[in-house]
Amino acid sequence: MTTGTIRTSLLPLVNELKSAVKGDLFWENYLSPLSEQASFPFALHLGVFIEPYLQFILEGKKTIESRFATRRFAPYNQVEKGDVILLKQSCGPIIGICQVTHCWFYQLDPESWETIQRDFAQALCAQDPEFWQQRQAACYATLMRIQFVKVIEPIPFAKRDRRGWVVLQSSDQQLKLEL
């Protein structure tokens, strides 16, 4: 993935996003630097969501998004304050956008599980014990506080793999390790 400028393949999506947020002062200003020649001031992420959690985010009830994994998959250590998340329905279009304001990364152990459940369950809309049971095999967790959630006109986005999170474009400010 190239940093420095927007990948050519993302330009149609970026243009659709800019069109979708017209009239929203925050989002118009935040996305305005994005162009083919401009540096990318934040990373752009695609998060795939299932119900009821997507609706909870869009309604403002869920203010922290979480991703639990058995391995260090994105967004673990790949998301940071100021990044933008595109909210995509599972098997559907992108229907929202939000900004990350804070991130926490955990290598899970009994103490961190307790901390997450105690401090974040309400903001995660995760009071149901089944939520935690479904994630008990996870070894890593990423929690992201989100703000400026905006519902947008649906933007079709073809995604054919099973990943629930994709880093579409990295930020120029993010440190890159060349191997």
C-alpha positions as CSV (number, residue, x, y, z in Angstrom):
1,M,0.0,0.0,0.0
2,T,1.3,3.4,-1.0
3,T,1.4,6.3,1.4
4,G,1.8,9.9,0.3
5,T,-1.2,10.2,-2.0
6,I,-4.5,8.4,-2.3
7,R,-4.3,5.2,-4.3
8,T,-5.9,5.7,-7.6
9,S,-8.3,2.8,-7.0
10,L,-9.7,4.7,-3.9
11,L,-10.4,8.0,-5.7
12,P,-14.0,7.1,-6.8
13,L,-14.8,6.1,-3.2
14,V,-13.3,9.3,-1.8
15,N,-15.3,11.4,-4.3
16,E,-18.5,9.5,-3.3
17,L,-17.7,10.1,0.4
18,K,-17.1,13.8,-0.2
19,S,-20.5,14.0,-2.0
20,A,-22.2,12.0,0.7
21,V,-21.2,14.4,3.5
22,K,-22.1,17.6,1.7
23,G,-23.8,19.9,4.1
24,D,-22.1,18.5,7.2
25,L,-19.5,21.1,8.1
26,F,-17.3,18.8,10.1
27,W,-17.0,16.1,7.5
28,E,-16.7,18.5,4.6
29,N,-13.8,20.2,6.3
30,Y,-12.2,16.9,7.5
31,L,-12.3,15.2,4.1
32,S,-11.5,18.4,2.1
33,P,-7.7,17.7,2.0
34,L,-8.2,14.4,0.2
35,S,-7.2,14.5,-3.4
36,E,-5.0,12.7,-5.8
37,Q,-2.0,14.9,-5.0
38,A,-2.5,15.7,-1.4
39,S,-0.9,13.8,1.4
40,F,-3.2,11.6,3.4
41,P,-3.6,13.2,6.9
42,F,-5.3,10.1,8.5
43,A,-5.9,6.5,7.8
44,L,-9.0,5.3,6.1
45,H,-10.5,2.1,7.5
46,L,-13.4,-0.1,6.3
47,G,-15.2,-1.8,9.2
48,V,-17.8,-4.4,8.4
49,F,-20.7,-4.5,11.0
50,I,-23.5,-6.8,11.9
51,E,-26.7,-5.9,13.6
52,P,-27.6,-4.7,16.1
53,Y,-24.2,-3.1,16.6
54,L,-24.2,-1.1,13.4
55,Q,-27.6,0.4,14.3
56,F,-26.3,1.1,17.9
57,I,-23.4,3.1,16.4
58,L,-25.6,5.0,13.9
59,E,-28.0,5.9,16.8
60,G,-25.1,7.1,19.1
61,K,-25.8,4.4,21.7
62,K,-22.5,2.5,21.0
63,T,-19.6,4.9,21.4
64,I,-16.8,2.4,21.4
65,E,-16.1,-0.1,18.7
66,S,-14.2,-3.2,19.5
67,R,-12.5,-5.9,17.5
68,F,-11.3,-9.1,19.2
69,A,-9.0,-11.6,17.4
70,T,-6.8,-14.6,18.0
71,R,-4.0,-13.0,16.0
72,R,-2.8,-9.4,15.5
73,F,-5.1,-8.5,12.6
74,A,-6.1,-5.0,11.7
75,P,-7.1,-2.8,13.3
76,Y,-4.8,-4.0,16.1
77,N,-2.0,-1.4,16.3
78,Q,-3.1,0.0,12.9
79,V,-5.6,2.5,14.0
80,E,-5.0,5.8,15.7
81,K,-6.7,9.0,16.8
82,G,-8.1,11.0,13.9
83,D,-8.5,8.0,11.6
84,V,-11.8,7.6,9.7
85,I,-13.9,4.4,9.8
86,L,-16.3,3.7,7.0
87,L,-19.3,1.8,8.4
88,K,-20.2,-1.0,6.0
89,Q,-23.2,-3.4,6.5
90,S,-22.2,-7.0,6.4
91,C,-23.2,-8.1,2.8
92,G,-24.3,-4.5,2.1
93,P,-23.1,-1.0,1.3
94,I,-21.2,1.6,3.3
95,I,-23.9,3.5,5.2
96,G,-22.0,5.6,7.7
97,I,-18.7,7.3,8.6
98,C,-17.1,8.2,11.9
99,Q,-13.8,9.4,13.4
100,V,-11.6,7.6,16.0
101,T,-10.8,9.7,19.1
102,H,-9.0,7.2,21.2
103,C,-7.6,3.7,20.9
104,W,-6.7,1.0,23.3
105,F,-4.8,-2.2,22.4
106,Y,-4.8,-5.2,24.7
107,Q,-3.0,-8.5,24.7
108,L,-5.7,-10.3,26.6
109,D,-5.2,-11.9,30.0
110,P,-7.7,-12.3,32.9
111,E,-6.9,-8.7,34.2
112,S,-7.4,-7.0,30.8
113,W,-10.6,-9.0,30.2
114,E,-11.9,-7.7,33.6
115,T,-10.9,-4.1,32.8
116,I,-12.6,-4.2,29.4
117,Q,-15.8,-5.7,30.8
118,R,-15.9,-3.3,33.7
119,D,-14.9,-0.1,32.0
120,F,-16.3,-0.5,28.5
121,A,-19.3,-2.9,28.4
122,Q,-21.9,-0.1,28.5
123,A,-20.2,2.0,25.7
124,L,-19.8,-1.2,23.7
125,C,-23.5,-2.1,24.1
126,A,-22.2,-5.4,25.4
127,Q,-24.1,-6.2,28.6
128,D,-25.3,-9.6,27.2
129,P,-23.0,-12.4,28.5
130,E,-23.2,-14.0,25.1
131,F,-21.2,-11.1,23.7
132,W,-18.3,-12.0,25.9
133,Q,-18.7,-15.8,25.4
134,Q,-18.4,-15.4,21.7
135,R,-15.1,-13.6,22.1
136,Q,-13.5,-15.8,24.8
137,A,-10.9,-17.4,22.5
138,A,-9.5,-14.0,21.5
139,C,-5.9,-13.1,22.4
140,Y,-6.0,-9.5,21.2
141,A,-8.5,-6.6,21.5
142,T,-8.7,-3.2,19.9
143,L,-11.1,-0.7,21.3
144,M,-11.8,2.6,19.6
145,R,-13.8,5.6,20.9
146,I,-15.7,7.1,18.0
147,Q,-17.3,10.5,17.4
148,F,-18.9,12.5,14.6
149,V,-21.0,9.4,13.5
150,K,-22.9,10.3,10.3
151,V,-25.4,8.2,8.4
152,I,-24.7,8.6,4.6
153,E,-26.5,7.6,1.4
154,P,-25.5,4.0,0.7
155,I,-22.3,3.6,-1.2
156,P,-21.9,0.2,-2.9
157,F,-18.6,-1.4,-2.0
158,A,-17.5,-4.7,-3.5
159,K,-15.7,-6.8,-0.8
160,R,-15.3,-10.5,-1.5
161,D,-13.2,-11.7,1.4
162,R,-14.3,-12.4,5.0
163,R,-12.2,-9.8,6.8
164,G,-14.2,-7.6,9.1
165,W,-11.7,-4.8,9.0
166,V,-9.6,-3.4,6.1
167,V,-7.1,-0.6,6.2
168,L,-7.9,1.1,2.9
169,Q,-5.3,3.8,3.1
170,S,-2.6,4.5,5.7
171,S,-1.8,7.9,7.0
172,D,1.3,9.7,6.0
173,Q,2.0,10.3,9.7
174,Q,2.0,6.6,10.6
175,L,5.4,5.0,10.9
176,K,6.0,2.4,8.2
177,L,8.4,-0.6,8.7
178,E,9.9,-1.7,5.4
179,L,10.9,-5.4,5.5
